[in-house]
Amino acid sequence: MIKNNTTLSTKNSYSQALFELASENNSINDIEIQVSSILELINKSIDFKDLIKDPTNKIEDQLKVINVISDQFKFNKLLKKFLGFIISKRRFFYVEKILNDFLNICSNARGEIKAELSAAKNLNESEINNIKNELSTTFGSNIKLNHKYDSSLIGGLIIKVGSTMVDTSIKNKLQQIEKKMIEA
């Protein structure tokens, strides 16, 4: 159990270290954009994900790939060095968690609140911005809204902000009716 807590705090300390270095170098915005690009690449490329997750990959091979990616996408030198550092420490298999934690630290530093939006239809940018603005007004803070399409909802929305959840989906209403009919 202690090992898991140590591992978790190690990943958080890497994320915090990256944030502090980026802050000192006035490059948080650039690095945040580049970190998002890396995470997108991890999600889209099975080969890259395999390179990260396979413990038999050599440090030299991982460094070569990161250097090519860093040069191709013109990554900030600090981010390139950071990725090389976690590779050299054999922590590259944690890179996805580390980078996600870094994005959370950046978001928290801006005072943003995370919200999740699931909708029964694909929402356009205007609809998403209206919901985001309404949530910002309601919660009195900037909202970082992650949205996704969920066809199982049939109609309506599910919005989660912290521990608050609003479920206006038809699926939920049908489940409530079903529950009342079973109880009757």
C-alpha positions as a LaTeX table, in Angstrom:
\begin{tabular}{lrrr}
\hline
Residue & $x$ (\AA) & $y$ (\AA) & $z$ (\AA) \\
\hline
Met1 & 0.00 & 0.00 & 0.00 \\
Ile2 & 2.80 & 2.43 & 0.81 \\
Lys3 & 4.39 & 1.74 & $-2.57$ \\
Asn4 & 1.21 & 2.85 & $-4.40$ \\
Asn5 & 1.06 & 6.09 & $-2.42$ \\
Thr6 & 4.73 & 6.74 & $-3.13$ \\
Thr7 & 4.18 & 6.10 & $-6.83$ \\
Leu8 & 1.22 & 8.45 & $-6.90$ \\
Ser9 & 3.09 & 11.23 & $-5.13$ \\
Thr10 & 6.08 & 10.72 & $-7.43$ \\
Lys11 & 3.87 & 11.28 & $-10.49$ \\
Asn12 & 2.33 & 14.35 & $-8.85$ \\
Ser13 & 5.76 & 15.71 & $-7.97$ \\
Tyr14 & 6.88 & 15.35 & $-11.60$ \\
Ser15 & 3.76 & 17.25 & $-12.70$ \\
Gln16 & 4.33 & 19.92 & $-10.07$ \\
Ala17 & 8.00 & 20.22 & $-11.04$ \\
Leu18 & 7.07 & 20.71 & $-14.70$ \\
Phe19 & 4.54 & 23.37 & $-13.71$ \\
Glu20 & 7.05 & 25.23 & $-11.55$ \\
Leu21 & 9.75 & 25.11 & $-14.23$ \\
Ala22 & 7.28 & 26.29 & $-16.88$ \\
Ser23 & 6.15 & 29.09 & $-14.58$ \\
Glu24 & 9.73 & 30.21 & $-13.90$ \\
Asn25 & 10.37 & 30.29 & $-17.65$ \\
Asn26 & 7.08 & 32.07 & $-18.47$ \\
Ser27 & 6.14 & 29.23 & $-20.79$ \\
Ile28 & 3.10 & 27.67 & $-19.13$ \\
Asn29 & 0.76 & 28.43 & $-22.06$ \\
Asp30 & 3.13 & 27.00 & $-24.68$ \\
Ile31 & 3.89 & 23.90 & $-22.67$ \\
Glu32 & 0.21 & 23.38 & $-21.85$ \\
Ile33 & $-0.66$ & 23.38 & $-25.57$ \\
Gln34 & 2.22 & 21.03 & $-26.34$ \\
Val35 & 1.27 & 18.69 & $-23.48$ \\
Ser36 & $-2.25$ & 18.51 & $-24.91$ \\
Ser37 & $-0.71$ & 17.58 & $-28.28$ \\
Ile38 & 1.30 & 14.77 & $-26.69$ \\
Leu39 & $-1.80$ & 13.43 & $-24.93$ \\
Glu40 & $-3.71$ & 13.55 & $-28.21$ \\
Leu41 & $-0.88$ & 11.64 & $-29.90$ \\
Ile42 & $-0.95$ & 9.02 & $-27.13$ \\
Asn43 & $-4.69$ & 8.56 & $-27.67$ \\
Lys44 & $-4.42$ & 8.34 & $-31.47$ \\
Ser45 & $-1.21$ & 6.34 & $-31.99$ \\
Ile46 & $-1.11$ & 2.73 & $-30.89$ \\
Asp47 & 2.61 & 2.58 & $-31.74$ \\
Phe48 & 3.39 & 5.57 & $-29.52$ \\
Lys49 & 1.29 & 4.16 & $-26.69$ \\
Asp50 & 3.14 & 0.84 & $-27.04$ \\
Leu51 & 6.49 & 2.66 & $-26.92$ \\
Ile52 & 5.41 & 4.26 & $-23.64$ \\
Lys53 & 3.85 & 1.23 & $-21.97$ \\
Asp54 & 6.29 & $-1.53$ & $-23.04$ \\
Pro55 & 8.92 & $-1.90$ & $-20.29$ \\
Thr56 & 11.27 & $-3.75$ & $-22.65$ \\
Asn57 & 11.85 & $-0.65$ & $-24.80$ \\
Lys58 & 15.32 & 0.76 & $-24.42$ \\
Ile59 & 15.86 & 4.24 & $-23.01$ \\
Glu60 & 17.83 & 5.15 & $-26.16$ \\
Asp61 & 14.89 & 4.17 & $-28.41$ \\
Gln62 & 12.42 & 6.18 & $-26.34$ \\
Leu63 & 14.74 & 9.20 & $-26.34$ \\
Lys64 & 15.15 & 8.99 & $-30.15$ \\
Val65 & 11.38 & 8.97 & $-30.66$ \\
Ile66 & 10.82 & 11.86 & $-28.23$ \\
Asn67 & 13.58 & 13.88 & $-29.89$ \\
Val68 & 12.03 & 13.33 & $-33.33$ \\
Ile69 & 8.55 & 14.24 & $-32.07$ \\
Ser70 & 9.89 & 17.25 & $-30.16$ \\
Asp71 & 11.74 & 18.54 & $-33.22$ \\
Gln72 & 8.86 & 17.84 & $-35.58$ \\
Phe73 & 6.30 & 19.65 & $-33.41$ \\
Lys74 & 8.81 & 22.31 & $-32.25$ \\
Phe75 & 8.33 & 21.56 & $-28.57$ \\
Asn76 & 9.63 & 23.96 & $-25.98$ \\
Lys77 & 13.19 & 22.97 & $-24.94$ \\
Leu78 & 12.05 & 22.70 & $-21.33$ \\
Leu79 & 9.36 & 20.16 & $-22.24$ \\
Lys80 & 11.81 & 18.20 & $-24.40$ \\
Lys81 & 14.31 & 18.05 & $-21.53$ \\
Phe82 & 11.55 & 17.10 & $-19.08$ \\
Leu83 & 10.39 & 14.20 & $-21.26$ \\
Gly84 & 14.01 & 13.08 & $-21.63$ \\
Phe85 & 14.41 & 13.24 & $-17.87$ \\
Ile86 & 11.40 & 11.04 & $-17.10$ \\
Ile87 & 12.61 & 8.60 & $-19.75$ \\
Ser88 & 16.07 & 8.48 & $-18.14$ \\
Lys89 & 14.44 & 7.85 & $-14.74$ \\
Arg90 & 12.43 & 4.95 & $-16.29$ \\
Arg91 & 9.15 & 6.74 & $-15.51$ \\
Phe92 & 8.02 & 7.19 & $-19.11$ \\
Phe93 & 5.20 & 4.68 & $-18.63$ \\
Tyr94 & 3.66 & 7.31 & $-16.28$ \\
Val95 & 3.86 & 10.10 & $-18.87$ \\
Glu96 & 0.13 & 10.17 & $-19.59$ \\
Lys97 & $-0.75$ & 10.52 & $-15.89$ \\
Ile98 & 2.02 & 13.07 & $-15.33$ \\
Leu99 & 0.90 & 15.23 & $-18.25$ \\
Asn100 & $-2.78$ & 15.03 & $-17.29$ \\
Asp101 & $-1.85$ & 16.07 & $-13.75$ \\
Phe102 & 0.15 & 18.97 & $-15.20$ \\
Leu103 & $-2.93$ & 20.15 & $-17.12$ \\
Asn104 & $-4.99$ & 19.92 & $-13.91$ \\
Ile105 & $-2.41$ & 21.98 & $-12.02$ \\
Cys106 & $-2.52$ & 24.63 & $-14.79$ \\
Ser107 & $-6.31$ & 24.67 & $-14.69$ \\
Asn108 & $-6.37$ & 25.00 & $-10.89$ \\
Ala109 & $-3.81$ & 27.80 & $-11.03$ \\
Arg110 & $-6.19$ & 29.74 & $-13.30$ \\
Gly111 & $-9.04$ & 29.12 & $-10.84$ \\
Glu112 & $-10.98$ & 26.97 & $-13.29$ \\
Ile113 & $-13.56$ & 24.44 & $-12.21$ \\
Lys114 & $-13.84$ & 21.23 & $-14.23$ \\
Ala115 & $-17.21$ & 20.25 & $-15.61$ \\
Glu116 & $-18.33$ & 17.24 & $-17.63$ \\
Leu117 & $-21.15$ & 17.54 & $-20.15$ \\
Ser118 & $-22.79$ & 14.55 & $-21.80$ \\
Ala119 & $-25.37$ & 15.35 & $-24.45$ \\
Ala120 & $-27.79$ & 13.21 & $-26.44$ \\
Lys121 & $-26.83$ & 15.09 & $-29.62$ \\
Asn122 & $-23.68$ & 16.62 & $-31.02$ \\
Leu123 & $-23.62$ & 20.20 & $-29.76$ \\
Asn124 & $-22.23$ & 23.04 & $-31.84$ \\
Glu125 & $-19.67$ & 25.50 & $-30.51$ \\
Ser126 & $-22.32$ & 28.13 & $-29.76$ \\
Glu127 & $-24.42$ & 25.72 & $-27.67$ \\
Ile128 & $-21.34$ & 24.57 & $-25.76$ \\
Asn129 & $-20.27$ & 28.16 & $-25.09$ \\
Asn130 & $-23.80$ & 29.06 & $-23.86$ \\
Ile131 & $-23.74$ & 26.15 & $-21.41$ \\
Lys132 & $-20.20$ & 27.04 & $-20.32$ \\
Asn133 & $-21.16$ & 30.71 & $-19.75$ \\
Glu134 & $-24.26$ & 29.71 & $-17.78$ \\
Leu135 & $-22.20$ & 27.38 & $-15.59$ \\
Ser136 & $-19.56$ & 30.10 & $-15.08$ \\
Thr137 & $-22.26$ & 32.49 & $-13.90$ \\
Thr138 & $-23.89$ & 29.89 & $-11.67$ \\
Phe139 & $-20.65$ & 28.75 & $-10.02$ \\
Gly140 & $-18.93$ & 32.14 & $-10.04$ \\
Ser141 & $-15.76$ & 30.78 & $-11.63$ \\
Asn142 & $-14.23$ & 29.95 & $-14.99$ \\
Ile143 & $-15.39$ & 26.55 & $-16.19$ \\
Lys144 & $-13.25$ & 24.08 & $-18.10$ \\
Leu145 & $-15.89$ & 22.05 & $-19.89$ \\
Asn146 & $-15.24$ & 18.60 & $-21.31$ \\
His147 & $-18.11$ & 17.52 & $-23.49$ \\
Lys148 & $-19.05$ & 14.32 & $-25.23$ \\
Tyr149 & $-21.87$ & 12.88 & $-27.28$ \\
Asp150 & $-23.75$ & 10.00 & $-25.63$ \\
Ser151 & $-26.46$ & 8.43 & $-27.80$ \\
Ser152 & $-27.69$ & 6.29 & $-24.88$ \\
Leu153 & $-29.21$ & 9.40 & $-23.25$ \\
Ile154 & $-31.98$ & 9.49 & $-25.92$ \\
Gly155 & $-32.45$ & 13.21 & $-25.25$ \\
Gly156 & $-31.31$ & 15.89 & $-22.79$ \\
Leu157 & $-28.06$ & 16.52 & $-20.92$ \\
Ile158 & $-26.02$ & 15.36 & $-17.95$ \\
Ile159 & $-23.80$ & 18.01 & $-16.38$ \\
Lys160 & $-21.32$ & 17.24 & $-13.58$ \\
Val161 & $-19.52$ & 20.07 & $-11.80$ \\
Gly162 & $-17.52$ & 18.81 & $-8.85$ \\
Ser163 & $-19.94$ & 16.84 & $-6.68$ \\
Thr164 & $-23.00$ & 18.48 & $-8.28$ \\
Met165 & $-24.81$ & 16.59 & $-11.03$ \\
Val166 & $-27.78$ & 17.71 & $-13.09$ \\
Asp167 & $-29.38$ & 14.94 & $-15.15$ \\
Thr168 & $-32.09$ & 16.10 & $-17.54$ \\
Ser169 & $-31.74$ & 13.10 & $-19.83$ \\
Ile170 & $-34.75$ & 11.18 & $-21.06$ \\
Lys171 & $-32.91$ & 7.99 & $-20.13$ \\
Asn172 & $-32.85$ & 9.13 & $-16.48$ \\
Lys173 & $-36.53$ & 10.10 & $-16.57$ \\
Leu174 & $-37.45$ & 6.70 & $-17.99$ \\
Gln175 & $-35.40$ & 4.99 & $-15.26$ \\
Gln176 & $-37.22$ & 7.04 & $-12.60$ \\
Ile177 & $-40.62$ & 6.07 & $-14.06$ \\
Glu178 & $-39.54$ & 2.42 & $-14.18$ \\
Lys179 & $-38.41$ & 2.58 & $-10.55$ \\
Lys180 & $-41.75$ & 4.09 & $-9.45$ \\
Met181 & $-43.67$ & 1.41 & $-11.32$ \\
Ile182 & $-41.62$ & $-1.36$ & $-9.66$ \\
Glu183 & $-42.16$ & 0.18 & $-6.22$ \\
Ala184 & $-45.91$ & 0.52 & $-6.75$ \\
\hline
\end{tabular}
